[in-house]
Amino acid sequence: MSRFKLGNMYTEIQLRIIEQATPMFLHYGIKAITMDMIATRLGMSKRTLYENFKEKNELLLACLEKSEEERNVRLKHYYTQRQNVIELLLNVHEDILRFMRNASPAYFIDMERYYPKVYERYEREKEVHKRAIVDLLRQGIGEGMIRGDINLEIVSTLLSLQFELLKNADQVFKSKYTFTEIFETIFKSFIRGIATPEGVRYTDEFFARYENK
């Protein structure tokens, strides 16, 4: 566990480093970004950078934790403002899509290959999200928006596995489609497959509004 756990425990300079390093890791991949490059981008000395994060692994973990914290704040907002579970899932779709548009496949590949401790944290968070999806789908059944004849645990696991496909999207699809196209296809198929007729209608209306923005 990193010594930097909550946003209000970061110093101002640590937050500045995290805010600069996070998009660099996402856009270019983790291995391609060195601590020297981050220090140069920030206009600070390497000594100052290493005084705040002793190694790239620690900085990467802090970036992941801070991103997760910010994502949880947004998810709580979506949850409290939702009309139904379908709307919540669709708002989550938009949130993930914004993330994917800025993420390179190299980010996920590098994390798994070269940063096992950080990847373990990422995998634990995925398991938490899978359980949360099961709970949400169960609520959706009660709302009449999600079909009651599906195995929620299997559905949640299948969705997670489909997202894993995105890590190797370039190899699988030979760079024919963008992250956004692949993700939208996965998510639309997922929602329509588990929704009741009322849920499908709500989903189609949402995407019609989204595509006309």
C-alpha positions as CSV (number, residue, x, y, z in Angstrom):
1,M,0.0,0.0,0.0
2,S,1.3,3.4,-0.9
3,R,2.0,5.9,1.8
4,F,-0.2,8.3,-0.2
5,K,-3.7,7.1,0.3
6,L,-6.2,10.0,0.3
7,G,-6.3,13.2,-1.8
8,N,-6.2,15.4,1.3
9,M,-3.0,13.7,2.4
10,Y,-1.0,14.7,-0.7
11,T,1.2,17.8,-0.4
12,E,0.7,20.5,-3.0
13,I,3.8,19.6,-4.8
14,Q,2.9,15.9,-4.8
15,L,-0.5,16.7,-6.4
16,R,1.3,18.8,-9.0
17,I,3.5,15.9,-9.9
18,I,0.6,13.4,-10.0
19,E,-1.5,15.8,-12.2
20,Q,1.4,16.1,-14.7
21,A,2.5,12.4,-14.6
22,T,-0.9,10.8,-14.9
23,P,-1.7,12.0,-18.5
24,M,1.8,11.3,-19.6
25,F,1.6,7.7,-18.5
26,L,-1.8,7.3,-20.0
27,H,-1.0,8.8,-23.4
28,Y,2.5,7.4,-24.0
29,G,2.5,4.3,-21.9
30,I,4.4,3.8,-18.6
31,K,7.7,2.4,-19.8
32,A,8.2,5.2,-22.3
33,I,8.0,7.9,-19.6
34,T,11.0,8.4,-17.4
35,M,11.3,10.3,-14.1
36,D,13.7,12.6,-15.9
37,M,11.0,13.4,-18.5
38,I,8.5,14.1,-15.7
39,A,10.9,16.4,-13.9
40,T,11.6,18.3,-17.1
41,R,7.9,18.7,-17.9
42,L,7.4,20.1,-14.4
43,G,10.4,22.4,-14.6
44,M,11.7,20.9,-11.3
45,S,14.9,19.2,-10.4
46,K,15.2,15.4,-10.3
47,R,16.2,15.7,-6.7
48,T,12.9,17.4,-5.8
49,L,10.9,14.8,-7.7
50,Y,12.7,11.9,-6.0
51,E,12.2,13.6,-2.6
52,N,8.5,13.3,-3.2
53,F,8.4,9.9,-5.0
54,K,11.4,7.7,-4.5
55,E,10.8,5.7,-7.6
56,K,8.5,5.5,-10.7
57,N,6.6,2.6,-9.2
58,E,5.6,4.7,-6.2
59,L,4.6,7.6,-8.4
60,L,2.6,5.3,-10.7
61,L,0.7,3.8,-7.7
62,A,-0.1,7.3,-6.4
63,C,-1.4,8.3,-9.8
64,L,-3.6,5.2,-9.9
65,E,-4.9,5.8,-6.3
66,K,-5.7,9.5,-7.0
67,S,-7.5,8.6,-10.3
68,E,-9.5,6.0,-8.5
69,E,-10.4,8.4,-5.7
70,E,-11.6,11.0,-8.3
71,R,-13.5,8.4,-10.2
72,N,-15.3,7.3,-7.0
73,V,-16.4,10.9,-6.3
74,R,-17.9,11.0,-9.8
75,L,-19.6,7.6,-9.3
76,K,-21.2,8.7,-6.1
77,H,-22.6,11.8,-7.9
78,Y,-24.0,9.6,-10.7
79,Y,-25.6,7.3,-8.1
80,T,-27.3,10.1,-6.1
81,Q,-28.6,11.8,-9.3
82,R,-29.7,8.8,-11.2
83,Q,-33.3,8.1,-12.3
84,N,-32.7,4.4,-12.6
85,V,-29.8,1.9,-12.9
86,I,-29.7,2.2,-16.7
87,E,-29.0,5.9,-16.5
88,L,-26.3,5.2,-13.9
89,L,-24.6,2.6,-16.2
90,L,-24.8,4.9,-19.1
91,N,-23.2,7.8,-17.2
92,V,-20.5,5.4,-16.2
93,H,-20.1,4.5,-19.9
94,E,-19.5,8.2,-20.7
95,D,-17.0,8.4,-17.8
96,I,-15.0,5.4,-19.0
97,L,-15.2,6.6,-22.6
98,R,-13.6,9.9,-21.6
99,F,-10.8,7.9,-20.0
100,M,-10.3,5.6,-22.9
101,R,-10.0,8.5,-25.4
102,N,-6.9,9.6,-23.5
103,A,-5.4,6.1,-22.8
104,S,-2.9,4.2,-24.9
105,P,-3.0,0.4,-25.0
106,A,0.6,0.6,-24.0
107,Y,-0.5,1.9,-20.6
108,F,-2.3,-1.3,-19.7
109,I,0.3,-3.6,-21.3
110,D,3.2,-1.9,-19.5
111,M,1.4,-2.0,-16.2
112,E,0.9,-5.8,-16.5
113,R,4.3,-6.6,-17.8
114,Y,6.6,-4.3,-15.9
115,Y,4.8,-3.0,-12.8
116,P,3.3,-6.1,-11.1
117,K,2.6,-4.4,-7.7
118,V,0.7,-1.6,-9.4
119,Y,-1.1,-4.1,-11.6
120,E,-2.1,-6.1,-8.5
121,R,-3.8,-3.0,-7.2
122,Y,-5.5,-2.4,-10.5
123,E,-6.8,-6.0,-10.5
124,R,-8.1,-5.7,-6.9
125,E,-10.0,-2.6,-7.9
126,K,-11.5,-4.5,-10.9
127,E,-12.9,-7.1,-8.5
128,V,-14.5,-4.4,-6.4
129,H,-16.1,-2.9,-9.5
130,K,-17.4,-6.3,-10.6
131,R,-19.1,-6.8,-7.2
132,A,-20.6,-3.3,-7.5
133,I,-22.0,-4.0,-10.9
134,V,-23.7,-7.1,-9.6
135,D,-25.3,-5.0,-6.8
136,L,-26.4,-2.4,-9.3
137,L,-27.9,-4.9,-11.7
138,R,-29.8,-6.4,-8.8
139,Q,-31.3,-3.0,-8.1
140,G,-32.1,-2.7,-11.8
141,I,-34.2,-5.9,-11.7
142,G,-36.2,-4.3,-8.9
143,E,-36.8,-1.2,-11.0
144,G,-38.0,-3.3,-14.0
145,M,-35.1,-2.1,-16.2
146,I,-32.9,-5.2,-16.0
147,R,-34.0,-8.7,-17.0
148,G,-34.5,-11.1,-14.1
149,D,-33.6,-14.2,-16.0
150,I,-29.8,-13.6,-16.2
151,N,-27.0,-14.7,-13.9
152,L,-25.6,-11.4,-12.6
153,E,-22.2,-12.7,-11.6
154,I,-21.6,-14.3,-15.0
155,V,-22.8,-11.1,-16.8
156,S,-20.5,-8.9,-14.6
157,T,-17.5,-11.2,-15.3
158,L,-18.2,-11.3,-19.0
159,L,-18.3,-7.5,-19.1
160,S,-14.9,-7.3,-17.3
161,L,-13.4,-9.8,-19.7
162,Q,-14.6,-7.8,-22.7
163,F,-12.9,-4.8,-21.3
164,E,-9.7,-6.8,-21.1
165,L,-9.9,-7.1,-24.9
166,L,-9.2,-3.4,-25.1
167,K,-5.6,-4.0,-23.8
168,N,-4.8,-5.9,-27.0
169,A,-7.2,-4.1,-29.3
170,D,-4.5,-3.1,-31.8
171,Q,-3.4,-6.7,-32.3
172,V,-6.9,-8.2,-32.4
173,F,-8.3,-5.7,-34.8
174,K,-5.1,-4.8,-36.6
175,S,-5.6,-1.1,-35.7
176,K,-8.8,-1.0,-37.8
177,Y,-10.9,0.5,-35.1
178,T,-10.3,3.0,-32.3
179,F,-10.6,2.3,-28.6
180,T,-13.8,4.4,-28.6
181,E,-15.5,2.3,-31.4
182,I,-14.6,-1.0,-29.7
183,F,-15.7,0.2,-26.3
184,E,-19.0,1.6,-27.4
185,T,-19.8,-1.6,-29.3
186,I,-19.0,-3.7,-26.2
187,F,-21.1,-1.5,-23.9
188,K,-24.1,-1.0,-26.2
189,S,-24.3,-4.8,-26.7
190,F,-23.9,-5.4,-23.0
191,I,-26.7,-3.0,-22.0
192,R,-29.2,-4.1,-24.7
193,G,-28.5,-7.7,-23.8
194,I,-29.4,-7.4,-20.2
195,A,-32.1,-4.7,-20.3
196,T,-35.9,-5.2,-20.3
197,P,-37.9,-3.6,-23.2
198,E,-38.2,-0.5,-21.1
199,G,-34.5,-0.5,-20.4
200,V,-33.7,-0.9,-24.1
201,R,-36.0,2.0,-24.9
202,Y,-34.2,4.2,-22.3
203,T,-30.8,3.1,-23.7
204,D,-31.7,3.9,-27.3
205,E,-33.0,7.3,-26.3
206,F,-29.7,8.0,-24.4
207,F,-27.5,7.1,-27.3
208,A,-29.6,9.0,-29.7
209,R,-29.1,12.2,-27.6
210,Y,-25.4,11.3,-27.2
211,E,-24.8,11.0,-30.9
212,N,-26.6,14.2,-31.7
213,K,-24.5,16.3,-29.3
